[in-house]
Amino acid sequence: MDLAFLNVTFLFGALGAAIPLTLHLVRRQRAGIHVFSMVRFLASSHRAVVRQQRLRRLLLLLLRMAACALLAVIFARPFVRDQGTSIFAGTQPEAVAILVDTSYSMGYGNRLDLARRRAAEVLDALQTGDQVALLTFAAQATVVRELGPDHSVLPGLLDTRVEVTFEGTNYLEALRAADDQLNGADFDRRTVYLISDFQQSGWNPRSAGWKLSPGIQLRMIDVWEEQDDNTAVTGVEIPAALSGEDRMRDVVVRIRNYGQTPFQDDLTLQVNSGTTATRRISIPPRTSHVESFRQSFEADMNAGVVTFGEDRLPVDNRFYFTVNAPAPVRVLCVEERIRPDRPTEAAYYLSQALSLRQDPPVSVEVRSASALSAVDPAEYDVVVSANLSALPRAAKERLTGYVRSGGSLIIGLNPAVSSDIFNSSFGELLPGRIESVSSPDTPRDRYRLLTDVNYQHPVFQPFSGPRHGDFGTVRFYGTAGLEPDSSASVPGRFDDGSVAFAEKPLGNGRTLLFLSTFDLSWNDFAIREVFVPFLYECIDYLASRGSMYEREARAYRLTGEAVRLPIEASHVMLPSGEQIPVEASRTGTKLFTRTRQPGLYRVQTGGSPRTFAVNLDTRESDFARLDPEAFASAVVNPVTKSPESRETESLAMYARDAEVERRQRLWWFLGFTLIALVLGETLLANRTHR
């Protein structure tokens, strides 16, 4: 604590205290000696009276000088200053979030080492009192150290926790995480330092809309290198699944040269740990190439890898795949029976149609809704609600958990459905709310047609060509009106624009709602030629989501994707050799999510081990650059302060002004002292002889 002044210049006015002293010295009169003849008649004055008058004059001089000096001090506005927490001194502290890109493109050359050095330079520039958070990001952001004032541990974290991953880049997810960290700070100065090689693949300009919070600044630190040549294997396709006798298949390999110079090297195909073919491939710059190998797969389960040369980013020069004979598709059909011993027409049409296919075969099991509590839905690839008008609470919980864990559900309507009961009992399994239901008395000569079909959807895509099936021949006498929610998609509509099919993702799975019935009460769909292939496409599409064996023999997964494992799976061996135990979810589903590295994953079961392949998202292999100015203008908020910040700042200024006034209250006491001095001077002057 010490004393300071707002207007130091006024202190020079204290020199005015010399004015009374000067006047006193100039106007002082010395007594002369005069001889009076009658002096002997005067009484002698007492010497004490003279000394008293001199003392009063001196005190009067001091009072006048003190009044002049005190007036100058009052105009200088003195206040008490706290040196430790002064509100007037020093630079405001700053909240900093350091984002370091760890996508696999940062493994090219020395980009990651350069990123660590740039992050260390940011740390060195921080001042005492600044707060900092350290985050890494690829497809998702990871908080290495929460926002805090301790800077000492961060250099060590840069060396130990900032490592290249096998994921792509997502700049918006990274900035969202940094924004969350900085919003926890009360500082006016908040800055995000984004350290990356700034690839175009990490940002989609059409997804703009989100921005940093008002007041947060963005500093972009580029670690890109001029030399950026790279070649990658971008995909492997097996056009058709293995069948019982035909084991010869084409392995279609896609490679691309992302660089500016030609690239030539060997393309090698290995199947089941043995090299089967090698070819010399030359690719011009910025060009793709497709190479096809004719390969015989004798086993039911096969694993392979394609390798193409070596460059400065070798991680994307290998591509893994599997080729397996498809396992039977397991379907559970749930129905609402009128008679316990007799299946309904909806379940009958469904089970008969699905049982016709043999490659791959489909096994259908029909159960009533009341028996669903004794069945584990996780044992089935797809569950079909054939004609339920309501879903019991216990069954709803089991089916919801099943879908969220990666399962698929197809829902058909009951002719006696009530919209309120149906919406309430199915809840979040529905892709919207049923608002209306057709009257049962609707005449058969009034019907709707399915005319608006999205042929880009996987279910309807096989019907897009001529003579591949016509949905326009199906007559719908009864339908339900649906109001889709925001997460739903509508792949098919009737000719009046109302929804015919609605699809909704839920957790890791999805549901497909058919706004009519699977029997003949509301339509003639079940006796049309498109019904059976339509069911096959629905089952194949939904059964492939989250399962190990993909539709049309899809041979691989991408890093980070979840894989639904067989019920009998006990362990998964990672490509690194580490074994991970597999635990079932509450619904019995075994969902494996630790697919962070590319390679072949071996699933240990009670029988033969199974294998699935995981590969990089090779969009990250393209080093095409984003426009930094467009990116910054898209994510930086032009609003410098939010309404909440302005209100907080207003309150803070009010508190600061009150604190300033409190610290300057000293001049009030000095003013009262000045008044006392003036009054004292007046009284003393009246009692002093001049």
URJO-V668118 format. One record per backbone hydrogen bond with DSSP energy under -1.0 kcal/mol. CO is the residue of the C=O (numbers start at 1). NH is the residue of the N-H. E is the energy in kcal/mol with one decimal. If there is no record, write none. Layout:
# URJO-V668118
CO;NH;E
CO;NH;E
This chain:
# URJO-V668118
2;81;-3.2
4;79;-2.9
7;10;-1.1
8;11;-1.7
9;12;-1.7
10;13;-1.7
11;14;-1.9
12;15;-1.6
13;16;-2.1
14;17;-2.0
15;18;-2.0
16;19;-1.7
18;22;-2.6
19;23;-2.6
20;24;-2.3
21;25;-2.2
22;26;-2.7
23;27;-2.5
36;39;-1.2
38;41;-2.2
39;42;-1.5
47;51;-1.9
48;52;-2.0
49;53;-1.8
50;54;-2.0
51;55;-2.0
52;56;-2.1
53;57;-2.2
54;58;-2.1
55;59;-2.5
56;60;-2.7
57;61;-2.0
58;62;-2.2
59;63;-2.3
60;64;-1.9
61;65;-2.4
62;66;-2.7
63;67;-2.2
64;68;-2.0
65;69;-2.3
66;70;-2.7
67;71;-1.9
68;72;-1.4
69;73;-1.8
70;74;-2.2
71;75;-1.8
72;76;-1.2
74;77;-1.5
76;7;-2.2
77;6;-1.9
79;4;-2.8
81;2;-2.1
94;131;-2.3
95;191;-2.4
96;133;-2.3
97;193;-2.8
98;135;-2.9
99;195;-3.1
100;137;-1.8
102;165;-3.2
103;106;-2.1
104;107;-1.5
105;108;-1.7
106;112;-1.2
108;111;-1.7
110;114;-2.2
111;115;-2.2
112;116;-2.4
113;117;-2.0
114;118;-2.3
115;119;-2.2
116;120;-2.2
117;121;-2.0
118;122;-1.7
119;123;-1.9
120;124;-2.3
121;125;-1.3
123;126;-1.3
127;130;-2.1
131;96;-2.8
132;148;-1.4
133;98;-3.1
134;144;-1.8
134;145;-2.0
135;100;-2.3
136;142;-3.4
137;102;-3.0
138;170;-1.7
140;138;-2.1
142;136;-2.4
145;134;-1.7
148;132;-2.6
153;157;-1.7
154;158;-2.2
155;159;-1.1
156;160;-1.8
157;161;-2.8
167;104;-2.1
170;174;-1.5
171;175;-2.6
172;176;-2.3
173;177;-1.8
174;178;-2.1
175;179;-2.6
176;180;-2.1
177;181;-1.7
178;182;-2.4
179;183;-1.9
181;184;-1.1
182;185;-1.8
189;95;-2.7
190;217;-2.6
191;97;-2.3
192;219;-3.3
193;99;-3.2
194;221;-3.1
195;101;-2.4
196;223;-2.1
198;626;-1.4
199;202;-1.2
200;203;-1.7
202;171;-2.1
204;207;-2.1
205;208;-1.3
213;216;-1.9
217;192;-2.9
219;194;-2.8
221;196;-1.9
230;258;-2.4
232;256;-2.4
235;254;-2.8
237;252;-2.7
246;243;-1.4
247;297;-2.7
249;295;-2.9
251;293;-2.3
252;237;-2.5
253;291;-2.7
254;234;-2.0
254;235;-1.3
255;289;-3.0
256;232;-2.2
259;286;-1.1
263;283;-3.2
265;281;-2.9
266;309;-1.5
267;279;-2.4
268;307;-2.3
269;276;-2.6
269;277;-1.5
270;305;-2.3
271;274;-1.3
274;271;-2.4
277;269;-2.9
279;267;-3.6
281;265;-2.2
283;263;-2.4
287;257;-2.8
289;255;-2.8
291;253;-3.5
293;251;-3.3
295;249;-3.0
300;325;-3.1
302;323;-2.2
303;272;-3.8
304;321;-2.3
305;270;-2.3
306;319;-2.3
307;268;-3.1
313;316;-1.0
314;317;-1.8
316;233;-2.2
317;308;-2.3
319;306;-3.0
321;304;-2.9
323;302;-1.6
329;363;-2.5
330;381;-2.0
330;382;-1.7
331;365;-2.3
332;384;-3.2
333;367;-2.9
334;386;-2.5
335;369;-1.3
339;342;-1.8
344;348;-2.0
345;349;-2.8
346;350;-2.1
347;351;-2.7
348;352;-2.5
349;353;-2.1
350;354;-2.4
351;355;-1.8
361;329;-2.5
363;331;-3.0
365;333;-3.2
367;335;-2.3
369;372;-1.2
371;374;-1.2
372;375;-1.6
376;379;-1.8
377;380;-2.1
382;332;-2.4
383;410;-2.5
384;334;-3.3
384;386;-1.1
385;412;-2.8
392;396;-2.7
393;397;-2.2
394;398;-1.8
395;399;-2.6
396;400;-2.7
397;401;-2.2
398;402;-2.1
399;403;-2.6
400;404;-2.5
401;405;-1.4
402;407;-2.3
403;406;-1.9
404;508;-2.1
407;510;-1.4
408;383;-2.4
409;512;-2.6
410;385;-3.6
411;514;-3.2
414;417;-2.0
418;422;-3.0
419;423;-2.8
420;424;-2.2
421;425;-2.6
422;426;-2.1
423;427;-1.9
426;429;-1.9
427;430;-1.7
431;485;-2.1
433;483;-2.9
436;481;-2.3
439;442;-1.6
443;446;-1.4
448;476;-2.4
449;451;-1.1
449;495;-1.8
452;493;-2.7
453;455;-1.1
454;457;-1.6
457;461;-1.9
460;463;-1.5
461;464;-1.9
465;468;-1.2
470;473;-1.0
471;474;-1.4
475;524;-1.5
476;448;-2.8
479;438;-2.2
481;435;-2.9
481;436;-1.2
483;433;-1.9
485;488;-1.4
489;503;-3.0
491;454;-3.1
492;500;-2.4
492;501;-1.9
493;452;-1.7
494;497;-2.0
498;494;-2.7
500;515;-2.5
502;513;-3.1
503;489;-2.7
504;511;-2.4
506;509;-2.0
509;506;-2.6
510;409;-1.8
511;504;-2.4
512;411;-2.8
513;502;-1.9
515;480;-1.2
516;413;-2.4
522;477;-2.3
522;478;-2.1
524;527;-1.0
525;528;-1.8
528;531;-1.4
530;534;-2.0
531;535;-2.3
532;536;-2.1
533;537;-2.3
534;538;-2.3
535;539;-2.7
536;540;-2.8
537;541;-2.5
538;542;-2.5
539;543;-2.8
540;544;-1.4
546;564;-3.6
550;553;-1.1
555;322;-1.3
557;615;-2.9
558;561;-2.1
563;592;-3.3
566;569;-1.7
570;582;-2.6
571;604;-3.0
572;580;-2.8
573;602;-1.8
574;577;-2.1
578;574;-3.2
580;572;-2.3
585;588;-1.7
589;585;-3.1
590;565;-3.2
592;563;-2.6
593;595;-1.8
595;560;-2.7
599;614;-2.4
601;612;-2.2
602;573;-3.1
603;610;-2.1
604;570;-3.1
610;603;-3.8
612;601;-3.0
613;557;-2.1
614;599;-2.7
615;559;-2.0
616;618;-1.1
617;620;-1.9
618;621;-1.1
619;622;-1.1
624;200;-3.3
627;631;-2.5
628;632;-2.7
629;633;-2.4
630;634;-1.4
631;635;-1.5
632;636;-2.4
635;212;-3.3
642;646;-2.7
643;647;-2.3
644;648;-2.6
645;649;-3.1
646;650;-2.4
647;651;-2.3
648;652;-2.4
649;653;-2.8
650;654;-2.3
651;655;-2.4
652;656;-2.5
653;657;-3.0
654;658;-2.3
655;659;-2.0
656;660;-2.8
657;661;-2.7
658;662;-2.1
659;663;-2.1
660;664;-1.2
662;665;-1.0
663;80;-1.4
664;667;-1.5
665;668;-1.1
665;669;-1.0
666;670;-2.0
667;671;-2.4
668;672;-2.3
669;673;-2.0
670;674;-2.3
671;675;-2.2
672;676;-2.2
673;677;-2.3
674;678;-2.5
675;679;-2.5
676;680;-2.5
677;681;-2.5
678;682;-2.2
679;683;-2.4
680;684;-2.5
681;685;-2.5
682;686;-1.9
685;688;-1.1
